[in-house]
Amino acid sequence: MHNDRDHDRETVFHERINKLKKEGYRGFTIASEAGSEWEIKITATDPAGKVLTSGGETKEEAFNKMIDLIDNVLDG
């Protein structure tokens, strides 16, 4: 069952994904995207040289995981 709360969360994630792709997110920018038959890997870096990598079966999943990772690293 789909509700407004789930829809709002999805909208926020899509906005963050678009921001990450276009201009970066919380100081991190996409350094590379690589894909295979099984997984998409994304690497992001910040100006201090910190490197984060995430992956997923789809680009959307990989970008969602990257956003979660960035939030966890910065807020953790």
MMTF fields as JSON, N, C-alpha, C and O atoms, coordinates in Angstrom:
{
  "mmtfVersion": "1.0.0",
  "mmtfProducer": "UNKNOWN",
  "numBonds": 303,
  "numAtoms": 304,
  "numGroups": 76,
  "numChains": 1,
  "numModels": 1,
  "chainsPerModel": [1],
  "groupsPerChain": [76],
  "chainIdList": ["A"],
  "bondAtomList": [4, 2, 8, 6, 12, 10, 16, 14, 20, 18, 24, 22, 28, 26, 32, 30, 36, 34, 40, 38, 44, 42, 48, 46, 52, 50, 56, 54, 60, 58, 64, 62, 68, 66, 72, 70, 76, 74, 80, 78, 84, 82, 88, 86, 92, 90, 96, 94, 100, 98, 104, 102, 108, 106, 112, 110, 116, 114, 120, 118, 124, 122, 128, 126, 132, 130, 136, 134, 140, 138, 144, 142, 148, 146, 152, 150, 156, 154, 160, 158, 164, 162, 168, 166, 172, 170, 176, 174, 180, 178, 184, 182, 188, 186, 192, 190, 196, 194, 200, 198, 204, 202, 208, 206, 212, 210, 216, 214, 220, 218, 224, 222, 228, 226, 232, 230, 236, 234, 240, 238, 244, 242, 248, 246, 252, 250, 256, 254, 260, 258, 264, 262, 268, 266, 272, 270, 276, 274, 280, 278, 284, 282, 288, 286, 292, 290, 296, 294, 300, 298],
  "bondOrderList": [1, 1, 1, 1, 1, 1, 1, 1, 1, 1, 1, 1, 1, 1, 1, 1, 1, 1, 1, 1, 1, 1, 1, 1, 1, 1, 1, 1, 1, 1, 1, 1, 1, 1, 1, 1, 1, 1, 1, 1, 1, 1, 1, 1, 1, 1, 1, 1, 1, 1, 1, 1, 1, 1, 1, 1, 1, 1, 1, 1, 1, 1, 1, 1, 1, 1, 1, 1, 1, 1, 1, 1, 1, 1, 1],
  "groupList": [{"groupName": "MET", "atomNameList": ["N", "CA", "C", "O"], "elementList": ["N", "C", "C", "O"], "formalChargeList": [0, 0, 0, 0], "bondAtomList": [1, 0, 2, 1, 3, 2], "bondOrderList": [1, 1, 2], "singleLetterCode": "M", "chemCompType": "L-PEPTIDE LINKING"}, {"groupName": "HIS", "atomNameList": ["N", "CA", "C", "O"], "elementList": ["N", "C", "C", "O"], "formalChargeList": [0, 0, 0, 0], "bondAtomList": [1, 0, 2, 1, 3, 2], "bondOrderList": [1, 1, 2], "singleLetterCode": "H", "chemCompType": "L-PEPTIDE LINKING"}, {"groupName": "ASN", "atomNameList": ["N", "CA", "C", "O"], "elementList": ["N", "C", "C", "O"], "formalChargeList": [0, 0, 0, 0], "bondAtomList": [1, 0, 2, 1, 3, 2], "bondOrderList": [1, 1, 2], "singleLetterCode": "N", "chemCompType": "L-PEPTIDE LINKING"}, {"groupName": "ASP", "atomNameList": ["N", "CA", "C", "O"], "elementList": ["N", "C", "C", "O"], "formalChargeList": [0, 0, 0, 0], "bondAtomList": [1, 0, 2, 1, 3, 2], "bondOrderList": [1, 1, 2], "singleLetterCode": "D", "chemCompType": "L-PEPTIDE LINKING"}, {"groupName": "ARG", "atomNameList": ["N", "CA", "C", "O"], "elementList": ["N", "C", "C", "O"], "formalChargeList": [0, 0, 0, 0], "bondAtomList": [1, 0, 2, 1, 3, 2], "bondOrderList": [1, 1, 2], "singleLetterCode": "R", "chemCompType": "L-PEPTIDE LINKING"}, {"groupName": "GLU", "atomNameList": ["N", "CA", "C", "O"], "elementList": ["N", "C", "C", "O"], "formalChargeList": [0, 0, 0, 0], "bondAtomList": [1, 0, 2, 1, 3, 2], "bondOrderList": [1, 1, 2], "singleLetterCode": "E", "chemCompType": "L-PEPTIDE LINKING"}, {"groupName": "THR", "atomNameList": ["N", "CA", "C", "O"], "elementList": ["N", "C", "C", "O"], "formalChargeList": [0, 0, 0, 0], "bondAtomList": [1, 0, 2, 1, 3, 2], "bondOrderList": [1, 1, 2], "singleLetterCode": "T", "chemCompType": "L-PEPTIDE LINKING"}, {"groupName": "VAL", "atomNameList": ["N", "CA", "C", "O"], "elementList": ["N", "C", "C", "O"], "formalChargeList": [0, 0, 0, 0], "bondAtomList": [1, 0, 2, 1, 3, 2], "bondOrderList": [1, 1, 2], "singleLetterCode": "V", "chemCompType": "L-PEPTIDE LINKING"}, {"groupName": "PHE", "atomNameList": ["N", "CA", "C", "O"], "elementList": ["N", "C", "C", "O"], "formalChargeList": [0, 0, 0, 0], "bondAtomList": [1, 0, 2, 1, 3, 2], "bondOrderList": [1, 1, 2], "singleLetterCode": "F", "chemCompType": "L-PEPTIDE LINKING"}, {"groupName": "ILE", "atomNameList": ["N", "CA", "C", "O"], "elementList": ["N", "C", "C", "O"], "formalChargeList": [0, 0, 0, 0], "bondAtomList": [1, 0, 2, 1, 3, 2], "bondOrderList": [1, 1, 2], "singleLetterCode": "I", "chemCompType": "L-PEPTIDE LINKING"}, {"groupName": "LYS", "atomNameList": ["N", "CA", "C", "O"], "elementList": ["N", "C", "C", "O"], "formalChargeList": [0, 0, 0, 0], "bondAtomList": [1, 0, 2, 1, 3, 2], "bondOrderList": [1, 1, 2], "singleLetterCode": "K", "chemCompType": "L-PEPTIDE LINKING"}, {"groupName": "LEU", "atomNameList": ["N", "CA", "C", "O"], "elementList": ["N", "C", "C", "O"], "formalChargeList": [0, 0, 0, 0], "bondAtomList": [1, 0, 2, 1, 3, 2], "bondOrderList": [1, 1, 2], "singleLetterCode": "L", "chemCompType": "L-PEPTIDE LINKING"}, {"groupName": "GLY", "atomNameList": ["N", "CA", "C", "O"], "elementList": ["N", "C", "C", "O"], "formalChargeList": [0, 0, 0, 0], "bondAtomList": [1, 0, 2, 1, 3, 2], "bondOrderList": [1, 1, 2], "singleLetterCode": "G", "chemCompType": "PEPTIDE LINKING"}, {"groupName": "TYR", "atomNameList": ["N", "CA", "C", "O"], "elementList": ["N", "C", "C", "O"], "formalChargeList": [0, 0, 0, 0], "bondAtomList": [1, 0, 2, 1, 3, 2], "bondOrderList": [1, 1, 2], "singleLetterCode": "Y", "chemCompType": "L-PEPTIDE LINKING"}, {"groupName": "ALA", "atomNameList": ["N", "CA", "C", "O"], "elementList": ["N", "C", "C", "O"], "formalChargeList": [0, 0, 0, 0], "bondAtomList": [1, 0, 2, 1, 3, 2], "bondOrderList": [1, 1, 2], "singleLetterCode": "A", "chemCompType": "L-PEPTIDE LINKING"}, {"groupName": "SER", "atomNameList": ["N", "CA", "C", "O"], "elementList": ["N", "C", "C", "O"], "formalChargeList": [0, 0, 0, 0], "bondAtomList": [1, 0, 2, 1, 3, 2], "bondOrderList": [1, 1, 2], "singleLetterCode": "S", "chemCompType": "L-PEPTIDE LINKING"}, {"groupName": "TRP", "atomNameList": ["N", "CA", "C", "O"], "elementList": ["N", "C", "C", "O"], "formalChargeList": [0, 0, 0, 0], "bondAtomList": [1, 0, 2, 1, 3, 2], "bondOrderList": [1, 1, 2], "singleLetterCode": "W", "chemCompType": "L-PEPTIDE LINKING"}, {"groupName": "PRO", "atomNameList": ["N", "CA", "C", "O"], "elementList": ["N", "C", "C", "O"], "formalChargeList": [0, 0, 0, 0], "bondAtomList": [1, 0, 2, 1, 3, 2], "bondOrderList": [1, 1, 2], "singleLetterCode": "P", "chemCompType": "L-PEPTIDE LINKING"}],
  "groupTypeList": [0, 1, 2, 3, 4, 3, 1, 3, 4, 5, 6, 7, 8, 1, 5, 4, 9, 2, 10, 11, 10, 10, 5, 12, 13, 4, 12, 8, 6, 9, 14, 15, 5, 14, 12, 15, 5, 16, 5, 9, 10, 9, 6, 14, 6, 3, 17, 14, 12, 10, 7, 11, 6, 15, 12, 12, 5, 6, 10, 5, 5, 14, 8, 2, 10, 0, 9, 3, 11, 9, 3, 2, 7, 11, 3, 12],
  "groupIdList": [1, 2, 3, 4, 5, 6, 7, 8, 9, 10, 11, 12, 13, 14, 15, 16, 17, 18, 19, 20, 21, 22, 23, 24, 25, 26, 27, 28, 29, 30, 31, 32, 33, 34, 35, 36, 37, 38, 39, 40, 41, 42, 43, 44, 45, 46, 47, 48, 49, 50, 51, 52, 53, 54, 55, 56, 57, 58, 59, 60, 61, 62, 63, 64, 65, 66, 67, 68, 69, 70, 71, 72, 73, 74, 75, 76],
  "secStructList": [7, 7, 7, 2, 2, 2, 2, 2, 2, 2, 2, 2, 2, 2, 2, 2, 2, 2, 2, 2, 2, 2, 6, 7, 5, 6, 6, 5, 3, 3, 3, 3, 3, 3, 3, 7, 1, 1, 7, 3, 3, 3, 3, 3, 3, 7, 6, 6, 7, 7, 3, 3, 3, 3, 3, 3, 1, 1, 2, 2, 2, 2, 2, 2, 2, 2, 2, 2, 2, 2, 2, 2, 2, 2, 2, 7],
  "xCoordList": [0.844, 0.0, 0.9, 1.857, 0.59, 1.372, 0.67, -0.537, 1.441, 0.821, 1.612, 2.666, 1.087, 1.716, 3.103, 3.981, 3.312, 4.619, 5.685, 6.783, 5.369, 6.306, 6.579, 7.714, 5.539, 5.686, 6.592, 7.455, 6.398, 7.23, 8.689, 9.583, 8.941, 10.314, 10.945, 12.101, 10.198, 10.702, 11.035, 12.058, 10.191, 10.421, 11.699, 12.487, 11.91, 13.121, 14.348, 15.345, 14.298, 15.44, 15.734, 16.9, 14.708, 14.933, 15.556, 16.422, 15.125, 15.716, 17.188, 18.028, 17.502, 18.896, 19.74, 20.883, 19.188, 19.916, 20.226, 21.356, 19.25, 19.47, 20.526, 21.38, 20.473, 21.468, 22.859, 23.824, 22.967, 24.252, 24.819, 26.008, 23.996, 24.454, 24.903, 25.918, 24.15, 24.41, 25.474, 26.347, 25.412, 26.294, 26.983, 27.808, 26.651, 27.235, 26.262, 25.237, 26.602, 25.725, 26.58, 27.433, 26.355, 27.038, 28.559, 29.255, 29.057, 30.496, 31.088, 32.255, 30.327, 30.804, 30.297, 29.159, 31.158, 30.775, 31.095, 31.965, 30.39, 30.597, 31.912, 32.136, 32.778, 34.074, 34.006, 34.661, 33.205, 33.096, 31.841, 31.304, 31.402, 30.305, 30.784, 31.284, 30.633, 31.026, 29.951, 29.384, 29.683, 28.645, 29.079, 29.888, 28.528, 28.712, 27.326, 26.308, 27.312, 26.044, 25.321, 24.096, 26.092, 25.528, 25.391, 24.567, 26.198, 26.202, 26.685, 27.543, 26.107, 26.553, 27.336, 26.845, 28.555, 29.369, 29.561, 29.835, 29.413, 29.565, 30.608, 30.604, 31.493, 32.503, 32.317, 32.145, 32.356, 32.243, 33.428, 33.934, 33.86, 34.968, 34.587, 33.698, 35.286, 35.105, 36.423, 37.434, 36.442, 37.664, 38.85, 40.0, 38.585, 39.66, 40.267, 41.238, 39.681, 40.211, 39.536, 39.952, 38.495, 37.76, 37.025, 36.383, 37.124, 36.515, 35.473, 35.753, 34.274, 33.197, 32.739, 32.686, 32.408, 31.946, 30.667, 30.55, 29.718, 28.484, 28.148, 28.701, 27.242, 26.844, 25.413, 24.818, 24.881, 23.517, 23.227, 24.016, 22.096, 21.699, 21.273, 21.346, 20.827, 20.437, 21.152, 21.664, 21.187, 21.793, 21.048, 21.672, 19.732, 18.941, 19.288, 19.449, 19.403, 19.758, 21.158, 21.372, 22.102, 23.473, 23.525, 24.225, 22.796, 22.769, 22.066, 22.508, 20.986, 20.321, 21.275, 21.334, 22.019, 22.982, 24.096, 24.571, 24.514, 25.55, 25.059, 25.799, 23.855, 23.293, 23.223, 23.581, 22.765, 22.725, 24.129, 24.323, 25.104, 26.472, 27.042, 27.67, 26.827, 27.296, 26.656, 27.346, 25.349, 24.672, 25.245, 25.465, 25.487, 26.013, 27.417, 27.741, 28.252, 29.63, 29.65, 30.396, 28.844, 28.864, 28.09, 28.428, 27.066, 26.235, 26.586, 26.137, 27.394, 27.678, 28.408, 28.675],
  "yCoordList": [-1.169, 0.0, 1.247, 1.335, 2.16, 3.386, 4.514, 4.716, 5.24, 6.363, 7.637, 7.608, 8.747, 10.045, 10.143, 10.799, 9.518, 9.567, 8.896, 9.431, 7.727, 7.04, 7.876, 7.946, 8.508, 9.349, 10.543, 10.89, 11.162, 12.307, 11.892, 12.63, 10.727, 10.231, 9.985, 10.344, 9.379, 9.129, 10.441, 10.537, 11.436, 12.737, 13.368, 13.921, 13.288, 13.847, 13.127, 13.773, 11.786, 11.042, 11.414, 11.566, 11.564, 11.943, 13.327, 13.553, 14.253, 15.594, 15.526, 16.193, 14.716, 14.575, 13.908, 14.305, 12.903, 12.231, 13.22, 13.267, 14.007, 15.0, 16.015, 16.392, 16.457, 17.406, 16.77, 17.397, 15.538, 14.843, 14.707, 14.946, 14.332, 14.154, 15.472, 15.513, 16.543, 17.807, 18.673, 19.212, 18.812, 19.783, 19.25, 19.939, 18.038, 17.46, 17.53, 18.208, 16.818, 16.724, 16.79, 15.931, 17.797, 17.986, 17.93, 17.369, 18.52, 18.61, 17.482, 17.556, 16.456, 15.335, 15.462, 15.864, 15.114, 15.073, 13.698, 12.996, 13.325, 12.019, 12.037, 12.889, 11.089, 10.966, 9.943, 10.099, 8.879, 7.862, 7.023, 6.877, 6.485, 5.519, 4.364, 4.574, 3.163, 1.992, 0.934, 0.755, 0.248, -0.758, -2.075, -2.133, -3.111, -4.442, -5.058, -4.409, -6.271, -6.967, -7.114, -7.23, -7.11, -7.421, -6.233, -6.249, -5.2, -4.108, -2.799, -2.779, -1.709, -0.358, 0.15, 0.091, 0.649, 1.206, 2.697, 3.135, 3.457, 4.906, 5.31, 4.821, 6.204, 6.734, 8.242, 8.915, 8.758, 10.201, 10.649, 9.901, 11.889, 12.453, 13.835, 14.497, 14.253, 15.616, 16.366, 15.74, 17.677, 18.461, 18.041, 18.279, 17.421, 16.976, 15.645, 15.168, 15.048, 13.788, 12.54, 11.43, 12.695, 11.539, 10.87, 11.543, 9.542, 8.784, 7.836, 7.086, 7.877, 6.969, 6.189, 6.727, 4.919, 4.077, 3.366, 2.879, 3.316, 2.574, 1.785, 2.023, 0.855, 0.051, -0.405, -0.361, -0.839, -1.35, -2.035, -1.961, -2.7, -3.383, -2.397, -2.703, -1.204, -0.154, 1.131, 1.255, 2.096, 3.394, 4.071, 4.648, 4.005, 4.646, 4.063, 4.804, 2.754, 2.117, 2.535, 2.82, 2.574, 2.97, 4.421, 4.728, 5.311, 6.72, 6.879, 7.676, 6.144, 6.191, 5.758, 6.384, 4.692, 4.212, 5.231, 5.401, 5.91, 6.92, 8.073, 8.552, 8.512, 9.598, 9.177, 9.951, 7.959, 7.456, 7.402, 7.761, 6.956, 6.862, 8.239, 8.415, 9.209, 10.576, 11.106, 11.671, 10.928, 11.401, 10.723, 11.382, 9.422, 8.687, 9.142, 9.298, 9.356, 9.789, 11.186, 11.437, 12.081, 13.463, 13.664, 14.539, 12.863, 13.034, 12.031, 12.161, 11.03, 9.898, 10.149, 9.221],
  "zCoordList": [0.0, 0.0, 0.0, 0.769, -0.834, -0.992, -0.243, -0.384, 0.55, 1.247, 0.978, 0.343, 1.469, 1.215, 1.837, 1.276, 2.959, 3.626, 2.758, 2.603, 2.192, 1.301, 0.058, -0.414, -0.467, -1.657, -1.354, -2.16, -0.207, 0.175, 0.321, -0.093, 0.902, 1.069, -0.299, -0.522, -1.208, -2.56, -3.267, -3.944, -3.117, -3.74, -3.207, -3.974, -1.897, -1.293, -1.83, -2.153, -1.933, -2.449, -3.894, -4.261, -4.721, -6.116, -6.22, -7.064, -5.374, -5.371, -4.976, -5.581, -3.958, -3.529, -4.611, -4.838, -5.276, -6.359, -7.466, -7.951, -7.872, -8.918, -8.498, -9.301, -7.254, -6.749, -6.754, -7.192, -6.271, -6.262, -7.664, -7.876, -8.612, -9.993, -10.628, -11.324, -10.389, -11.082, -10.415, -11.096, -9.093, -8.431, -7.185, -6.586, -6.799, -5.601, -4.447, -4.512, -3.393, -2.229, -0.975, -0.754, -0.162, 1.115, 0.975, 1.821, -0.102, -0.314, -1.145, -1.528, -1.43, -2.239, -3.673, -3.912, -4.612, -6.023, -6.572, -6.056, -7.612, -8.237, -8.994, -9.853, -8.668, -9.334, -10.45, -11.48, -10.25, -11.295, -11.114, -10.016, -12.232, -12.273, -13.137, -14.242, -12.641, -13.412, -13.259, -12.181, -14.332, -14.274, -14.869, -15.794, -14.322, -14.876, -15.028, -14.786, -15.418, -15.583, -14.247, -14.205, -13.149, -11.84, -10.903, -9.988, -11.129, -10.161, -10.773, -11.656, -10.277, -10.611, -9.406, -8.279, -9.634, -8.547, -8.785, -9.903, -7.724, -7.776, -6.744, -5.614, -7.146, -6.238, -6.162, -7.178, -4.937, -4.707, -3.859, -3.023, -4.094, -3.327, -2.811, -3.346, -1.753, -1.275, -1.459, -1.777, -1.27, -1.494, -0.623, -0.993, 0.524, 1.412, 0.968, 1.556, -0.082, -0.596, -0.066, -0.396, 0.755, 1.269, 0.102, -0.704, 0.022, -1.064, -0.482, 0.453, -1.046, -0.653, -1.879, -2.985, -1.673, -2.769, -2.349, -1.225, -3.266, -3.023, -4.275, -5.349, -4.119, -5.264, -5.129, -4.052, -6.237, -6.254, -7.565, -8.508, -7.621, -8.843, -9.929, -11.119, -9.505, -10.445, -10.061, -8.948, -10.989, -10.677, -9.534, -8.643, -9.552, -8.506, -7.139, -6.169, -7.059, -5.79, -5.345, -4.167, -6.268, -5.943, -5.467, -4.502, -6.129, -5.71, -4.366, -3.538, -4.13, -2.825, -1.727, -0.668, -1.972, -0.977, -0.759, 0.364, -1.827, -1.691, -0.82, 0.04, -1.025, -0.217, 1.249, 2.136, 1.502, 2.879, 3.476, 4.637, 2.689, 3.154, 3.489, 4.534, 2.612, 2.856, 4.137, 4.985, 4.284, 5.495, 6.738, 7.755, 6.666, 7.828, 8.186, 9.363, 7.175, 7.425, 8.043, 8.989, 7.519, 7.998, 9.308, 10.105, 9.519, 10.711, 11.81, 12.949, 11.453, 12.309, 13.524, 14.287]
}
